């Protein structure tokens, strides 16, 4: 889990020998430039914590301060142009860089929760438990359908990773007009809409998928 970075933790980071720091890695195991991780457990007073959580370790991550995090950064981080992130783990095995990368891989969970809220999770319609269970089931089904659409109907890129708000604006809520002629039903989309080609391409892609038997 995450661990607060206060002046006490930054003092411990400053006291950590350079030889202890090692390159952080991304999710594929590639080394990251100018990003470092170290175990600073021995430089912190964790009395009270270690009694409740045997094997508790505090791992620090030192990386360049990105502009989007400047507002939340401490004065010491701003002065150094560095961002410090700490996690608490009680894993008995695993290299420090691997433990840090494993923790960061959980970030997508927050995006999934945000997406679920955007498609109805935060609008439970009733005080009755059974109704809420049914509502959450519907949200889960919608999330599964959306995941399938992203994977099967959209090309790998920004659009596949776009938020619900963006997908609604670009694809799902595009104004159209239905007409009938030549014994067919026609859907007319605005030609000047920037994402009309993406919408028609996704439709054609889905139509070509084999039907399960």
C-alpha positions in Angstrom: 0.0 0.0 0.0 1.0 3.6 -0.3 3.0 5.3 2.5 3.0 9.0 3.2 6.1 11.0 2.3 6.7 13.5 5.0 9.9 15.4 6.1 10.8 12.3 8.2 10.8 10.1 5.1 12.7 12.6 3.0 15.4 12.8 5.7 15.6 9.0 5.5 15.9 9.2 1.7 18.7 11.8 2.0 20.5 9.5 4.5 20.3 6.5 2.2 23.7 5.7 0.7 24.0 6.0 -3.1 25.1 2.4 -3.4 21.7 1.3 -2.0 19.8 2.9 -4.8 19.0 0.9 -8.0 17.3 1.7 -11.2 13.6 1.3 -11.2 11.9 -0.7 -14.0 8.8 -0.5 -16.0 6.2 -3.2 -16.2 8.2 -5.0 -18.9 11.4 -5.0 -16.8 13.2 -2.4 -18.7 15.4 0.0 -16.7 14.1 3.5 -16.3 16.4 6.5 -16.7 16.9 8.8 -13.8 14.4 6.9 -11.7 15.6 5.0 -8.6 14.3 2.8 -5.8 15.7 1.8 -2.4 14.7 0.1 0.8 14.8 2.8 3.5 13.2 0.6 6.3 16.3 0.7 8.5 16.4 4.5 8.5 12.8 4.9 9.8 11.4 4.4 13.3 8.6 1.9 12.6 8.0 0.9 16.2 4.3 0.1 16.6 4.0 -0.8 13.0 6.3 -3.8 12.9 4.4 -5.3 15.9 1.2 -5.3 13.9 2.7 -6.1 10.5 5.7 -8.4 10.8 8.2 -8.0 8.0 7.1 -4.5 7.1 9.4 -2.7 4.7 9.3 0.8 3.3 10.4 1.2 -0.3 11.1 4.7 -1.7 11.0 5.8 -5.4 12.9 8.8 -6.6 11.9 10.2 -10.0 11.8 13.5 -11.9 9.0 15.7 -10.8 6.5 15.8 -13.6 4.7 19.2 -14.1 1.2 17.6 -13.5 2.4 16.7 -9.9 3.9 20.0 -9.1 0.8 21.3 -7.3 0.8 18.3 -4.9 4.5 18.2 -4.4 6.1 19.3 -1.1 8.4 22.4 -1.0 11.5 20.1 -0.7 10.4 18.2 -3.8 9.7 21.4 -5.8 13.1 22.8 -4.8 14.9 19.6 -6.0 12.7 18.9 -9.0 12.2 15.4 -7.7 9.2 13.3 -6.7 9.3 10.8 -3.9 6.8 8.0 -3.7 6.8 5.4 -0.9 5.1 2.0 -0.5 4.8 -0.3 2.5 5.1 -4.0 1.8 5.5 -7.1 3.9 6.6 -9.4 1.1 9.4 -11.7 2.3 10.9 -12.1 -1.2 11.3 -10.0 -4.3 13.8 -7.4 -5.5 13.1 -3.8 -4.6 12.6 -2.7 -8.2 10.2 -5.6 -8.9 8.2 -4.9 -5.8 7.9 -1.2 -6.8 6.9 -2.2 -10.4 4.3 -4.7 -9.1 2.7 -2.0 -6.9 2.6 0.5 -9.8 0.8 -2.1 -11.9 -2.2 -1.8 -9.7 -2.8 1.8 -10.9 -5.1 0.6 -13.6 -7.5 -0.5 -10.9 -8.2 3.2 -10.2 -9.0 3.8 -13.8 -11.4 0.8 -13.9 -13.2 2.1 -10.8 -13.5 5.6 -12.4 -14.9 4.0 -15.5 -17.4 1.9 -13.5 -18.6 5.1 -11.8 -19.0 6.8 -15.2 -21.3 4.0 -16.5 -23.5 4.0 -13.4 -21.7 2.5 -10.4 -22.1 5.7 -8.4 -25.8 5.9 -9.1 -27.3 3.2 -7.0 -31.1 3.7 -7.4 -32.4 2.1 -4.2 -32.0 1.7 -0.5 -32.9 -2.0 -0.9 -30.0 -4.4 -1.0 -31.4 -6.7 -3.8 -32.0 -3.8 -6.1 -28.5 -2.5 -5.6 -27.1 -6.0 -6.3 -29.0 -6.1 -9.6 -27.8 -2.6 -10.4 -24.1 -3.5 -9.8 -24.6 -6.6 -12.0 -25.9 -4.5 -14.8 -22.9 -2.1 -14.4 -20.5 -5.1 -14.5 -22.2 -6.4 -17.7 -21.8 -2.9 -19.3 -18.2 -2.8 -18.3 -17.6 -6.2 -19.9 -19.3 -5.2 -23.1 -17.3 -2.0 -23.2 -14.0 -3.9 -22.6 -15.0 -6.2 -25.5 -15.7 -3.3 -27.7 -12.4 -1.7 -26.9 -10.5 -4.9 -27.6 -12.4 -6.1 -30.7 -13.7 -2.9 -32.3 -11.1 -0.3 -31.8 -7.5 -0.2 -33.0 -4.7 -0.2 -30.5 -4.0 3.5 -29.6 -5.4 6.5 -28.0 -9.0 5.8 -28.8 -9.0 2.3 -27.3 -7.6 3.8 -24.1 -9.9 6.8 -24.1 -12.1 7.6 -21.1 -15.9 6.9 -21.2 -16.5 10.7 -21.5 -14.3 10.8 -24.6 -15.9 7.7 -26.2 -19.4 9.0 -25.6 -18.4 12.3 -27.2 -16.6 10.9 -30.2 -18.5 7.7 -30.9 -21.5 6.7 -28.8 -23.5 10.0 -29.0 -22.7 11.1 -32.5 -25.9 12.6 -34.1 -27.1 10.5 -37.0 -30.2 10.1 -39.2 -31.9 6.8 -40.1 -33.5 6.5 -43.5 -35.0 3.6 -45.5 -34.5 3.0 -49.2 -33.6 0.2 -51.6 -35.1 -2.3 -49.1 -32.3 -1.3 -46.7 -31.9 0.8 -43.6 -29.3 3.5 -43.8 -27.6 5.4 -41.1 -26.3 8.8 -42.1 -23.4 10.2 -40.0 -22.1 13.8 -40.2 -19.3 13.8 -42.8 -17.5 16.6 -41.0 -17.3 14.9 -37.7 -13.6 14.1 -37.0 -14.3 10.6 -35.7 -16.8 9.4 -38.2 -14.1 7.3 -40.0 -13.2 5.7 -36.6 -16.9 5.0 -35.9 -17.5 3.4 -39.3 -14.2 1.5 -39.1 -15.2 0.0 -35.7 -18.6 -1.0 -37.1 -17.1 -2.7 -40.1 -14.5 -4.4 -37.8 -17.3 -5.8 -35.6 -19.4 -6.9 -38.5 -16.5 -9.0 -39.8 -16.0 -10.9 -36.6 -17.0 -14.6 -36.8 -20.3 -15.4 -35.1 -19.8 -18.0 -32.3 -21.5 -21.3 -32.9 
